[in-house]
Amino acid sequence: MYLIPYIFANLLMRAVIDHILFNTHVINGKYEEKEQIDPTLSKIKASVKNDTLFTGVESQISVIAKFSDGREKDVTNSNDIIFRTNDADKFTVSKAGLVKNARNKPIKTKTVIEVIYGGKQSNIYFFCKFDNKKDKSKNQSSKKVK
């Protein structure tokens, strides 16, 4: 019976000591709280459910920021995010990260979309393929047969 108060007092004393050692420091003989350091952005990870685009189909890029304290945050809709492509004649990417075929006609190509947030960059590769057999046959029928 006397053991329970002893254990509780011991745990309480350890908690107080841990708090003093790790969360405060002494200035002029007084304990003051340590300044909390904000976690820094470690990296970003851009992803997409479908990296193959057919004519007229759009795909949404999602961006997750990973911080030094282990936290993750969805920053897809942040005003500070930049989506960029060097193939604007083939693919368009909106400020919200919506990617689509810019030509609105069957093409077979690929591109990379750069995603930049907080000085970190992540790349996503997109492929654009023909819509269906009808589009393929139109493209093939325009070729001369020997």
C-alpha positions in Angstrom: 0.0 0.0 0.0 2.8 2.4 0.8 4.5 1.5 -2.4 1.9 3.3 -4.7 2.5 6.8 -3.3 6.3 6.2 -3.5 6.0 5.2 -7.2 3.8 8.1 -8.0 6.1 10.6 -6.2 9.1 9.1 -8.1 7.4 9.4 -11.5 6.3 13.0 -10.7 9.9 13.9 -9.7 11.2 12.4 -12.9 8.7 14.3 -15.0 9.7 17.6 -13.3 13.4 16.9 -13.8 12.9 16.0 -17.4 10.9 19.2 -17.9 13.7 21.3 -16.3 16.5 19.5 -18.2 14.9 19.5 -21.7 12.4 22.3 -21.8 13.9 25.1 -19.7 17.2 26.8 -19.0 18.5 29.0 -16.2 18.9 32.7 -16.8 20.0 34.8 -13.7 18.9 32.1 -11.3 15.4 31.7 -12.8 14.0 28.9 -14.9 12.7 30.1 -18.3 11.1 28.1 -21.1 13.3 27.2 -24.0 12.4 28.7 -27.3 10.5 26.2 -29.4 12.3 25.7 -32.8 10.0 25.3 -35.8 10.6 22.2 -37.8 12.2 22.7 -41.2 11.0 21.4 -44.5 13.0 18.2 -45.3 11.5 17.2 -48.7 8.3 17.2 -50.7 6.7 14.2 -52.5 4.5 14.8 -55.5 2.2 11.9 -56.6 -0.6 11.3 -58.9 -3.2 8.5 -59.2 -2.9 8.2 -62.9 0.3 9.2 -64.8 -1.1 8.2 -68.2 -3.3 10.8 -69.8 -5.6 10.1 -72.7 -7.1 12.9 -74.8 -9.4 15.0 -72.8 -8.5 13.4 -69.5 -7.1 15.4 -66.5 -5.0 14.2 -63.6 -4.6 15.9 -60.2 -1.1 16.2 -58.7 -1.0 15.8 -54.9 2.0 17.2 -52.9 3.0 16.2 -49.4 5.6 18.2 -47.4 7.7 16.3 -44.9 9.3 18.1 -42.0 12.3 17.5 -39.8 10.1 16.6 -36.8 8.5 13.8 -38.8 5.2 15.6 -39.5 3.7 15.5 -43.0 1.3 18.1 -44.4 -0.7 18.1 -47.6 0.4 21.4 -49.4 -1.4 20.7 -52.7 -3.6 23.8 -52.4 -0.9 26.1 -51.0 -0.4 29.5 -52.7 3.4 28.9 -52.4 3.5 25.8 -54.6 4.7 26.0 -58.2 3.9 23.5 -61.0 6.0 23.7 -64.1 6.4 21.9 -67.4 8.8 22.5 -70.3 6.3 20.9 -72.7 3.5 23.4 -72.5 2.7 22.7 -76.2 1.8 19.1 -75.2 0.7 19.3 -71.5 -0.8 22.1 -69.4 -0.6 22.2 -65.7 -2.9 24.6 -63.7 -1.9 26.5 -60.6 -3.9 23.9 -58.6 -1.8 21.0 -60.1 -4.3 19.8 -62.7 -2.5 18.3 -65.7 -4.1 17.7 -69.1 -3.2 17.1 -72.7 -2.8 20.6 -74.2 -3.5 19.5 -77.8 -6.9 17.8 -77.2 -6.0 15.3 -79.9 -4.4 11.9 -79.9 -0.6 12.1 -79.3 1.9 9.7 -78.0 4.5 11.5 -75.8 5.8 11.9 -72.3 6.9 14.9 -70.2 8.0 15.8 -66.7 6.1 18.1 -64.4 8.3 19.9 -61.8 6.7 20.6 -58.4 8.5 23.2 -56.3 7.6 24.1 -52.7 9.7 25.8 -50.0 12.8 25.5 -52.1 12.4 21.7 -52.5 11.6 20.0 -55.8 9.9 16.8 -56.8 9.3 15.5 -60.4 6.4 13.6 -61.9 6.5 11.9 -65.3 3.4 11.9 -67.4 2.6 9.8 -70.5 0.0 10.6 -73.1 -1.3 7.8 -75.2 -3.9 7.4 -77.9 -7.4 7.3 -76.7 -8.7 4.1 -78.2 -8.5 1.9 -81.3 -10.5 4.5 -83.3 -7.8 7.1 -82.6 -5.0 4.7 -83.5 -6.7 3.6 -86.7 -7.2 7.3 -87.8 -3.6 8.0 -87.2 -2.5 4.8 -89.0 -4.9 5.3 -91.9 -3.2 8.6 -92.7 0.0 6.8 -93.4 0.7 5.6 -97.0 0.7 1.9 -97.5 3.3 0.5 -99.8 
